């Protein structure tokens, strides 16, 4: 009798999975978007390609049967500044997290302030140059970093408002770090080839390259005619304590409720300050934070067929994995085989419930969230289903007060 009961349970489970509405896949030609039509054309020395680019078709999910809540005004949100573009740079980690700290300033002090992303980017390059010498060049060289790099640099260098340091020259519309990064990269490659490990000289040279391309960073902040340090501005005006911010991840191959290293190339300084928690706790913490007036800077993979940069939507199609099968092994499997990559960070600012499922409103600085065109209410946003966050978003930064109960579970 027990065998028959087991068989019925298995058949019923299989029927449940099979009876779900299946998503369809479509192939769509990749066409020039905001990046090609606005950002690149907004760069002074941009030259149109002389040869016609080969047409490429991309597999993506058919969203025609999805009910997508793509009106930002219908979401429950925290306060945040309007979306801005990161231009032709790999600095999403800083744009997303600077936006996050702007929301924190509003929450903590009531002040609505625009902060300088490039001030932190400048010092991140300086810190990377110093580490390059210390590690004898054994590190990842790139424009990317992690969301916790902002607190790391604020703690050491403070912060300045946007109008004190834009990182752009007069009349410049978009950031363009490609020439600057190429110059720094070539210089550091030469340092390594010659074993010229003079840290003071290397840092000074990298700073001179930065000064040429994005300008020297200010050493003071003008506050009502009084000059204060960036550190004093951070503490006394912004009311931000970098030590009050914590980072989470969820990977089952490391011990839960312990701190661990997030092993991705952009964590170039090998930070092991990530609180590793079970997936259900990871997801619950996101929802609890938003419910209680906190936002998050969140990072993960946006290169999937279910992440549509025309519709500005992130979903998990059934032909990838059905919703009920998205669990810790599925998450880790994709991370370990490289199909889940740590390639983008965004500012999660709100949520909306539709048919019992949560959708997240995510403020974004990349070009993909701008393909709808300037003037659209969707400009600078993504609308991401909870399944996509569960499967593909790997880490987040949040204020410790938003996750007090979860932090109590962490082992010393």
C-alpha positions in Angstrom: 0.0 0.0 0.0 2.8 2.4 0.8 4.3 1.9 -2.6 1.1 2.9 -4.3 0.8 6.0 -2.1 4.4 7.0 -3.0 3.6 6.5 -6.7 0.6 8.7 -6.5 2.6 11.5 -4.7 5.3 11.3 -7.4 2.8 11.4 -10.2 0.9 14.3 -8.6 4.2 16.2 -8.1 5.2 15.6 -11.7 1.7 16.7 -12.9 2.0 19.9 -10.9 5.3 20.9 -12.5 4.2 19.9 -16.0 0.8 21.7 -15.8 2.4 25.1 -15.3 2.1 27.6 -18.1 5.2 27.2 -20.2 7.1 30.3 -21.4 8.0 30.6 -25.1 11.4 31.7 -26.5 11.8 34.1 -29.3 14.8 35.3 -31.3 15.2 39.0 -31.8 17.8 40.9 -33.7 20.0 43.0 -31.5 19.7 46.6 -32.6 21.5 49.8 -31.5 20.1 51.2 -28.3 20.7 54.0 -25.9 24.4 53.1 -25.5 25.1 53.4 -29.2 22.6 56.2 -30.1 23.1 58.5 -27.1 26.1 57.7 -24.9 28.7 56.9 -27.7 27.4 59.8 -29.9 27.6 62.0 -26.8 31.3 61.4 -26.5 33.4 64.1 -28.2 35.9 61.8 -30.0 33.4 59.1 -31.0 33.7 57.9 -34.6 31.0 56.1 -36.4 32.1 52.6 -37.5 33.1 52.5 -41.1 31.9 49.0 -41.8 28.4 47.6 -41.2 28.1 45.5 -38.1 27.1 41.9 -38.5 23.5 41.4 -37.5 23.1 39.2 -34.4 19.9 37.5 -33.1 19.5 36.9 -29.4 17.4 34.3 -27.7 15.0 35.9 -25.1 11.8 35.1 -23.3 8.5 35.9 -24.9 6.9 38.3 -22.5 3.6 38.6 -24.3 1.7 36.5 -21.7 3.3 38.1 -18.7 1.5 40.7 -16.6 4.4 43.2 -15.9 3.9 46.1 -13.4 6.1 48.5 -15.3 4.9 51.8 -13.9 7.3 53.1 -11.2 4.7 55.3 -9.6 2.7 52.2 -8.7 5.4 50.8 -6.4 5.9 51.3 -2.7 9.3 53.0 -2.5 11.8 54.7 -0.3 13.0 58.2 -1.2 15.7 58.3 -3.9 17.3 60.8 -6.4 16.3 60.5 -10.0 18.3 57.9 -12.1 21.4 59.1 -13.8 23.7 57.5 -16.4 27.1 56.0 -15.7 28.0 56.7 -19.3 30.8 54.7 -20.9 32.2 53.3 -17.7 32.2 50.1 -15.6 31.3 51.9 -12.4 27.8 50.5 -11.7 29.0 49.4 -8.3 29.6 53.0 -7.4 26.5 54.6 -9.0 24.2 52.1 -7.4 25.7 52.3 -4.0 26.1 56.1 -4.0 22.4 56.3 -4.8 21.8 53.9 -1.9 23.7 56.2 0.4 21.8 59.2 -0.9 18.6 57.4 0.3 20.3 56.7 3.6 21.1 60.4 4.1 17.5 61.3 3.5 16.4 58.5 6.0 18.9 59.6 8.6 19.0 63.3 8.4 16.0 64.3 6.2 18.4 66.0 3.7 18.1 65.5 0.0 21.7 65.6 -1.3 23.3 64.5 -4.6 26.7 62.9 -3.8 29.7 62.5 -6.1 30.2 59.0 -7.6 33.5 59.9 -9.1 35.1 61.0 -5.8 34.8 57.3 -4.7 35.8 56.0 -8.1 38.9 58.1 -8.0 40.0 56.7 -4.7 39.1 53.2 -5.7 41.7 53.4 -8.5 44.2 54.8 -6.0 43.6 51.9 -3.7 43.8 49.4 -6.5 47.2 50.8 -7.6 48.6 50.4 -4.1 47.2 46.8 -3.9 48.7 46.1 -7.3 52.2 46.8 -5.9 51.6 45.0 -2.7 50.4 41.9 -4.5 53.1 42.1 -7.2 50.4 42.4 -9.8 48.5 39.3 -8.7 45.0 40.9 -8.9 42.1 41.6 -11.3 42.5 44.8 -13.3 39.2 46.3 -14.4 36.8 49.1 -13.8 34.5 46.9 -11.7 34.3 46.6 -8.0 31.8 45.6 -5.3 29.1 47.6 -3.5 31.0 47.5 -0.2 33.9 49.3 -1.8 32.0 52.6 -1.3 31.9 52.2 2.5 35.5 51.1 2.4 36.6 54.3 0.6 34.3 56.6 2.5 35.7 55.4 5.8 39.2 56.4 4.6 38.5 59.4 2.4 35.1 60.7 3.4 32.6 62.0 0.8 31.9 65.2 -1.2 28.7 66.5 -2.9 28.3 66.1 -6.6 28.7 69.8 -7.4 32.1 69.7 -5.8 33.4 66.9 -8.1 31.6 65.6 -11.2 34.6 63.9 -12.8 33.6 65.6 -16.1 35.0 68.5 -18.0 32.8 71.6 -18.9 30.3 70.7 -21.6 30.9 66.9 -21.2 27.6 65.0 -21.3 28.6 61.5 -20.4 31.5 59.9 -18.5 34.0 58.1 -20.7 36.6 56.1 -18.8 37.8 53.9 -21.6 40.9 56.1 -22.5 41.7 56.5 -18.8 41.4 52.9 -17.9 43.5 51.8 -21.0 46.2 54.2 -19.9 46.3 53.0 -16.3 46.2 49.4 -17.4 49.1 49.9 -19.8 51.1 51.7 -17.2 50.6 49.0 -14.6 51.4 46.2 -17.1 54.7 48.0 -17.6 55.3 48.2 -13.9 54.8 44.5 -13.6 57.0 43.7 -16.6 59.9 45.7 -15.1 59.2 44.7 -11.5 59.2 48.4 -10.7 57.5 47.9 -7.3 57.9 51.5 -5.9 54.4 52.0 -4.3 54.8 55.7 -3.8 55.8 56.2 -7.4 53.1 53.9 -8.8 50.3 55.6 -6.8 51.6 59.1 -7.8 51.6 58.1 -11.5 48.1 56.6 -11.4 46.9 59.7 -9.7 48.4 61.9 -12.4 46.5 59.9 -15.0 43.3 60.3 -13.0 43.9 64.0 -12.6 44.3 64.4 -16.3 41.2 62.5 -17.3 38.7 63.2 -14.5 40.3 66.0 -12.5 42.0 66.2 -9.1 39.7 65.4 -6.2 38.8 68.3 -3.7 40.4 68.2 -0.3 37.6 70.3 1.4 33.9 70.8 1.2 32.5 74.4 1.2 29.6 74.4 3.6 27.9 77.8 4.0 31.3 79.6 3.5 33.1 77.3 5.9 35.7 74.7 4.6 35.4 71.3 6.2 37.1 68.0 5.3 35.4 65.3 3.3 35.6 63.1 6.5 33.8 65.8 8.5 31.2 66.2 5.8 30.5 62.4 5.9 30.1 62.3 9.6 28.6 65.6 10.6 26.5 66.5 7.5 25.5 63.2 5.9 25.3 61.4 9.3 26.8 58.3 7.6 28.8 55.8 9.6 30.4 53.4 7.2 30.7 50.7 9.9 26.9 50.6 10.2 26.5 48.9 6.8 26.7 45.2 6.2 26.9 42.9 3.2 25.1 39.6 2.6 25.4 36.7 0.2 23.8 33.2 -0.1 26.0 30.4 -1.3 25.6 26.9 0.2 29.1 25.8 -0.4 30.2 28.0 2.5 29.0 27.8 6.1 25.8 29.6 6.8 25.6 32.3 9.5 29.3 32.9 9.2 31.3 35.6 7.3 33.0 34.5 4.1 34.7 35.8 1.0 32.6 36.5 -2.0 34.8 34.9 -4.6 34.4 37.0 -7.8 37.0 39.0 -9.8 35.6 42.4 -8.8 36.2 41.6 -5.1 39.8 42.3 -5.9 40.8 42.9 -2.3 39.3 39.6 -1.2 36.8 41.0 1.3 35.6 38.3 3.6 33.0 40.4 5.4 30.0 39.0 3.6 27.4 37.5 5.9 26.5 34.1 4.3 22.9 33.1 5.0 20.4 30.6 3.6 18.5 31.6 0.5 15.2 32.0 2.3 16.8 34.3 4.8 18.5 36.3 2.0 15.2 36.9 0.3 13.3 37.6 3.5 15.9 40.2 4.5 15.3 42.1 1.2 11.6 42.3 1.7 11.8 43.2 5.4 14.3 46.0 4.6 12.0 47.6 2.0 8.9 47.1 4.2 10.7 49.1 7.0 11.9 52.0 4.8 15.3 50.8 3.9 16.7 50.3 0.4 19.5 48.1 -0.8 22.4 48.1 -3.2 22.2 44.8 -4.9 24.4 42.9 -7.4 24.2 40.0 -9.7 23.7 38.7 -13.2 21.9 40.6 -15.9 23.0 38.7 -19.0 20.2 36.1 -19.1 17.6 35.5 -21.8 15.0 36.4 -19.1 16.6 39.8 -18.5 15.1 41.9 -21.3 16.9 45.3 -21.8 14.2 46.5 -24.2 11.2 45.7 -22.0 13.4 46.5 -18.9 12.3 43.4 -17.2 13.9 40.5 -15.3 12.1 37.1 -15.1 13.1 33.5 -15.0 11.4 31.5 -17.9 10.1 28.0 -17.3 12.6 26.7 -19.9 15.4 27.9 -17.7 13.9 26.5 -14.4 10.4 26.4 -13.1 9.7 28.7 -10.2 9.2 26.0 -7.5 12.6 24.5 -8.4 14.6 27.7 -7.7 16.5 26.7 -4.6 20.0 26.8 -3.1 21.5 24.0 -5.3 20.1 25.6 -8.5 21.6 28.9 -7.4 25.0 27.5 -6.6 25.1 25.3 -9.7 24.8 28.4 -11.9 27.3 30.3 -9.9 29.9 27.5 -10.0 29.5 26.7 -13.7 29.8 30.4 -14.7 26.3 30.9 -16.0 25.6 33.2 -13.1 28.2 36.0 -13.1 28.7 39.1 -10.9 28.3 41.6 -13.7 26.0 44.5 -12.5 24.9 46.4 -9.4 21.7 48.4 -9.0 19.8 50.3 -6.3 16.7 48.4 -5.2 14.2 51.1 -4.1 10.7 49.5 -4.0 8.4 46.6 -4.5 4.9 45.7 -5.7 2.8 42.5 -5.2 1.0 41.1 -8.2 -1.0 37.9 -8.0 0.9 36.9 -4.8 4.3 37.5 -6.4 6.7 40.3 -5.5 8.2 42.5 -8.2 11.1 44.8 -7.3 11.6 48.3 -8.7 15.3 48.8 -9.3 16.9 52.1 -10.1 19.7 51.6 -12.7 22.6 53.6 -14.1 23.3 51.4 -17.2 22.3 52.1 -20.8 19.9 49.1 -20.9 17.4 50.7 -18.6 17.3 53.7 -20.9 16.3 52.0 -24.2 12.7 53.2 -23.6 13.9 56.7 -24.4 14.2 59.9 -22.4 10.9 61.2 -21.3 9.5 57.8 -20.6 8.4 57.1 -17.0 10.4 53.9 -17.2 13.7 55.7 -18.0 16.4 54.4 -15.7 14.5 51.5 -14.1 14.2 47.7 -14.3 11.2 45.7 -13.0 12.5 42.5 -11.6 10.5 39.4 -10.5 11.3 37.8 -7.2 12.3 34.6 -8.9 15.0 36.4 -10.8 16.4 37.9 -7.6 16.3 34.5 -5.9 18.2 32.8 -8.7 20.5 35.5 -10.1 21.2 38.2 -7.6 24.1 37.2 -5.4 24.8 39.9 -2.8 23.6 43.2 -1.3 24.6 46.0 1.0 22.1 47.4 3.6 22.1 49.2 6.9 22.5 47.0 9.9 19.2 48.2 11.5 17.3 46.7 8.6 18.5 43.2 9.4 18.9 43.2 13.2 17.2 39.9 13.8 19.2 38.2 11.0 22.5 39.6 12.4 21.7 38.0 15.8 21.9 34.6 14.1 25.4 35.2 12.8 28.2 33.3 14.6 30.9 35.4 16.2 
